């Protein structure tokens, strides 16, 4: 406790807080300004770097496209001088050219190579064996045919009328002695070029002189336009069938902001920088778009972190100085208060330790007493369980004793009759039978008396066969009344386990009694397996005892609750029998486990230490 004399003045707290408030406002203002400046600089730097990357990517894309164009342009130039081509146009068999064109197209990666006669009809083609063969088709309306016949060579990008695939047509006129003989045409598709462009990391497209997209890495952009067309011009292009029925809609590109010149696409995420480069030897323009948002975020984050690192030392020094000033002011007040508080805490702590020590001693004693009560309760509970079991088998045992008693009476009356006649030998035989029946009654009562006694003492070697015989004798009447004939594996006479005989018999009786009740409730089924089986096997230093039944079985939830006190699947059960069995086996140093399946029965496995 802090006495009123040593408490700080009430007005000291606001006076100590206002310098920190001013310092916090200034620090936040500096950080905000630095972060805004770093974000602006980072964006400009990232855009500049990305734009340079887009220009480099455009250069690479131009090189890929130009290499493909130059390679394909050489094909019609060479074929225009081929003697086989001339013979076919001068009346020879054009079918020989089909396979030749097919082989050349495969080597040069051309889409189609085909030969048109002077009327514009295809007489040979590399795709002669395909369903979309060009052979026999009239291409006299095509611009690449008309311009080649007029100027000698022509190039045109158009949509195929037969294949319906876009391509670049390179044509060259073939002249004979009497004038033009026909036109050789090579169609080039740029799928591989567009795939190579995709590896550049962005998007790319090529437009012709009118702004129509010819090649693109975004298929949805093909045959779109960079600017809206006049309806008359668009109608004229559609009539030429150069681009089929393409709507010639404008590209879905918009400028994100005027300051940086970034682009956005309606069907693509993020912003892009662009770089435009003319394609040499053509009237085309190549546009490359590279994404820039990630680069902007990275650059802004780097600069903002740098700004924070530069500002934090100054702010930290200021905070340290301010804190030292505040601490020096408060130290004088705290010293006196701490001294008084320390004395009070020592006294209070001493009293608390004394009280805690007394409580601890009392708790230890109470715990010992509780442990003793728990041990006694366990033994009494086990005895109560045995007595409950005895109560259930009393009727059968009474019947078992009544039979020998009736026989004893009969043999005694016979002996008296024999003695009355002076016939000693039959009388001695009848009295011998009486003695045997009396011993049988004594064995039954001794077994029941030992089963009812409280199990005491340490574990000791127990002959397993004796415990099994005792358990079966106790359950003889219930087994016969229920019509169950258990199958018992023979137990070696010298096999001993660590335990106490009475309690081991109690565990076996409890498990087999549960099996008998389960079979009686479910009805004894006729199956190849015995309804109740008691098995034994030796596994190294342990002996395994199994009690298996073919009863109704249990679900996984019921099995999980088997060894939980006061939880039972029987209508009148207390849920203590298996708990006691588990406790007894655990005290023996063994284990008790259950495995059940609905409709297939249960198997209880007892693992005990083998007595050497």
RAPE-V895269 format. One record per backbone hydrogen bond with DSSP energy under -0.5 kcal/mol. CO is the residue of the C=O (numbers start at 1). NH is the residue of the N-H. If there is no record, write none. Layout:
co=CO nh=NH
co=CO nh=NH
This chain:
co=1 nh=3
co=3 nh=6
co=3 nh=7
co=4 nh=7
co=9 nh=12
co=10 nh=13
co=11 nh=15
co=12 nh=16
co=13 nh=17
co=14 nh=18
co=17 nh=21
co=18 nh=22
co=19 nh=23
co=20 nh=24
co=21 nh=25
co=22 nh=26
co=23 nh=27
co=24 nh=28
co=25 nh=29
co=26 nh=30
co=27 nh=31
co=28 nh=32
co=29 nh=33
co=30 nh=34
co=31 nh=35
co=32 nh=36
co=33 nh=37
co=34 nh=38
co=35 nh=39
co=36 nh=40
co=37 nh=41
co=38 nh=42
co=39 nh=43
co=40 nh=44
co=41 nh=45
co=42 nh=46
co=43 nh=47
co=44 nh=48
co=45 nh=49
co=46 nh=50
co=47 nh=51
co=48 nh=52
co=49 nh=53
co=50 nh=54
co=51 nh=55
co=52 nh=56
co=53 nh=57
co=54 nh=58
co=55 nh=59
co=56 nh=60
co=57 nh=61
co=58 nh=62
co=59 nh=63
co=60 nh=64
co=61 nh=65
co=62 nh=66
co=63 nh=67
co=64 nh=68
co=65 nh=69
co=66 nh=70
co=67 nh=71
co=68 nh=72
co=69 nh=73
co=70 nh=74
co=71 nh=75
co=72 nh=75
co=72 nh=76
co=73 nh=77
co=74 nh=78
co=75 nh=79
co=76 nh=80
co=78 nh=81
co=79 nh=82
co=82 nh=86
co=83 nh=87
co=84 nh=88
co=85 nh=89
co=86 nh=90
co=87 nh=92
co=88 nh=91
co=92 nh=94
co=93 nh=96
co=94 nh=97
co=94 nh=98
co=95 nh=98
co=95 nh=99
co=96 nh=100
co=97 nh=101
co=98 nh=102
co=99 nh=103
co=100 nh=104
co=101 nh=105
co=102 nh=106
co=103 nh=107
co=104 nh=108
co=105 nh=109
co=105 nh=110
co=112 nh=187
co=113 nh=126
co=114 nh=185
co=115 nh=123
co=115 nh=124
co=116 nh=183
co=117 nh=120
co=120 nh=139
co=121 nh=117
co=122 nh=136
co=124 nh=115
co=125 nh=128
co=127 nh=130
co=130 nh=133
co=134 nh=137
co=137 nh=122
co=137 nh=139
co=139 nh=142
co=142 nh=145
co=142 nh=146
co=143 nh=147
co=144 nh=148
co=145 nh=149
co=146 nh=150
co=147 nh=151
co=148 nh=152
co=152 nh=173
co=154 nh=171
co=156 nh=158
co=156 nh=169
co=158 nh=167
co=160 nh=164
co=165 nh=160
co=167 nh=158
co=167 nh=169
co=168 nh=170
co=168 nh=188
co=169 nh=156
co=169 nh=171
co=170 nh=186
co=171 nh=154
co=172 nh=184
co=173 nh=175
co=174 nh=181
co=174 nh=182
co=176 nh=179
co=179 nh=176
co=181 nh=118
co=182 nh=174
co=183 nh=116
co=184 nh=172
co=185 nh=114
co=186 nh=170
co=186 nh=188
co=187 nh=111
co=187 nh=112
co=188 nh=168
co=190 nh=194
co=191 nh=195
co=192 nh=196
co=193 nh=197
co=194 nh=198
co=195 nh=199
co=196 nh=199
co=197 nh=200
co=198 nh=201
co=203 nh=289
co=204 nh=217
co=205 nh=287
co=206 nh=214
co=206 nh=215
co=207 nh=285
co=208 nh=211
co=211 nh=226
co=212 nh=208
co=213 nh=223
co=215 nh=206
co=217 nh=219
co=218 nh=221
co=219 nh=222
co=221 nh=224
co=224 nh=213
co=225 nh=251
co=230 nh=234
co=231 nh=235
co=232 nh=236
co=233 nh=237
co=234 nh=238
co=235 nh=239
co=236 nh=240
co=237 nh=242
co=238 nh=241
co=241 nh=244
co=242 nh=159
co=243 nh=246
co=249 nh=225
co=251 nh=253
co=252 nh=266
co=254 nh=264
co=257 nh=261
co=262 nh=256
co=262 nh=257
co=263 nh=272
co=264 nh=254
co=265 nh=268
co=270 nh=265
co=271 nh=292
co=271 nh=293
co=272 nh=263
co=273 nh=290
co=275 nh=288
co=277 nh=286
co=278 nh=280
co=279 nh=282
co=284 nh=279
co=285 nh=207
co=286 nh=277
co=287 nh=205
co=288 nh=275
co=289 nh=203
co=290 nh=273
co=292 nh=296
co=293 nh=297
co=294 nh=298
co=295 nh=299
co=296 nh=300
co=297 nh=301
co=298 nh=302
co=299 nh=303
co=300 nh=304
co=301 nh=305
co=302 nh=306
co=303 nh=307
co=304 nh=308
co=305 nh=309
co=306 nh=310
co=307 nh=311
co=308 nh=312
co=309 nh=313
co=310 nh=314
co=311 nh=315
co=312 nh=316
co=313 nh=317
co=314 nh=318
co=315 nh=319
co=316 nh=320
co=317 nh=321
co=318 nh=322
co=319 nh=323
co=320 nh=324
co=321 nh=325
co=322 nh=326
co=323 nh=327
co=324 nh=328
co=325 nh=329
co=326 nh=330
co=327 nh=331
co=328 nh=332
co=329 nh=333
co=330 nh=334
co=331 nh=335
co=332 nh=336
co=333 nh=337
co=334 nh=338
co=335 nh=339
co=336 nh=340
co=337 nh=341
co=338 nh=342
co=339 nh=343
co=340 nh=344
co=341 nh=345
co=342 nh=346
co=343 nh=347
co=344 nh=348
co=345 nh=349
co=346 nh=350
co=347 nh=351
co=348 nh=352
co=349 nh=353
co=350 nh=354
co=351 nh=355
co=352 nh=356
co=353 nh=357
co=354 nh=358
co=355 nh=359
co=356 nh=360
co=357 nh=361
co=358 nh=362
co=359 nh=363
co=360 nh=364
co=361 nh=365
co=362 nh=366
co=363 nh=367
co=364 nh=368
co=365 nh=369
co=366 nh=370
co=367 nh=371
co=368 nh=372
co=369 nh=373
co=370 nh=374
co=371 nh=375
co=372 nh=376
co=373 nh=377
co=374 nh=378
co=375 nh=379
co=376 nh=380
co=377 nh=381
co=378 nh=382
co=379 nh=383
co=380 nh=384
co=381 nh=385
co=382 nh=386
co=383 nh=387
co=384 nh=388
co=385 nh=389
co=386 nh=390
co=387 nh=391
co=388 nh=392
co=389 nh=393
co=390 nh=394
co=393 nh=397
co=394 nh=398
co=395 nh=399
co=396 nh=400
co=397 nh=401
co=398 nh=402
co=399 nh=403
co=400 nh=404
co=401 nh=405
co=402 nh=406
co=403 nh=407
co=404 nh=408
co=405 nh=409
co=406 nh=410
co=407 nh=411
co=408 nh=412
co=409 nh=413
co=410 nh=414
co=411 nh=415
co=412 nh=416
co=413 nh=417
co=414 nh=418
co=415 nh=419
co=416 nh=420
co=417 nh=421
co=418 nh=423
co=419 nh=422
co=422 nh=424
co=423 nh=427
co=424 nh=428
co=425 nh=429
co=426 nh=430
co=427 nh=431
co=428 nh=432
co=429 nh=433
co=430 nh=434
co=431 nh=435
co=432 nh=436
co=433 nh=437
co=434 nh=438
co=435 nh=439
co=436 nh=440
co=437 nh=441
co=438 nh=442
co=439 nh=443
co=440 nh=444
co=441 nh=445
co=442 nh=446
co=443 nh=447
co=444 nh=448
co=445 nh=449
co=446 nh=450
co=447 nh=451
co=448 nh=452
co=449 nh=453
co=460 nh=499
co=462 nh=464
co=462 nh=497
co=463 nh=467
co=464 nh=468
co=465 nh=469
co=466 nh=470
co=467 nh=471
co=468 nh=472
co=469 nh=473
co=470 nh=474
co=471 nh=475
co=473 nh=476
co=475 nh=479
co=476 nh=480
co=477 nh=481
co=478 nh=482
co=479 nh=483
co=479 nh=484
co=480 nh=483
co=484 nh=486
co=486 nh=488
co=487 nh=489
co=487 nh=534
co=492 nh=495
co=495 nh=464
co=495 nh=465
co=496 nh=611
co=497 nh=462
co=497 nh=499
co=499 nh=460
co=500 nh=504
co=501 nh=505
co=502 nh=506
co=503 nh=507
co=504 nh=508
co=505 nh=509
co=506 nh=510
co=507 nh=511
co=508 nh=512
co=509 nh=513
co=510 nh=514
co=511 nh=515
co=512 nh=516
co=513 nh=517
co=514 nh=518
co=515 nh=519
co=516 nh=520
co=517 nh=521
co=518 nh=522
co=519 nh=523
co=525 nh=527
co=531 nh=550
co=532 nh=487
co=533 nh=535
co=533 nh=548
co=534 nh=489
co=535 nh=546
co=537 nh=544
co=539 nh=542
co=541 nh=610
co=542 nh=539
co=543 nh=545
co=543 nh=608
co=544 nh=537
co=545 nh=606
co=546 nh=535
co=546 nh=548
co=547 nh=604
co=548 nh=533
co=549 nh=602
co=552 nh=599
co=555 nh=559
co=556 nh=560
co=557 nh=561
co=559 nh=562
co=561 nh=564
co=564 nh=567
co=570 nh=573
co=575 nh=566
co=575 nh=567
co=576 nh=580
co=577 nh=581
co=578 nh=582
co=579 nh=583
co=580 nh=584
co=581 nh=585
co=582 nh=586
co=583 nh=587
co=584 nh=588
co=585 nh=590
co=586 nh=589
co=591 nh=607
co=593 nh=605
co=595 nh=603
co=597 nh=600
co=597 nh=601
co=601 nh=597
co=602 nh=549
co=603 nh=595
co=603 nh=605
co=604 nh=547
co=604 nh=606
co=605 nh=593
co=605 nh=607
co=606 nh=545
co=606 nh=608
co=607 nh=591
co=608 nh=543
co=609 nh=498
co=610 nh=612
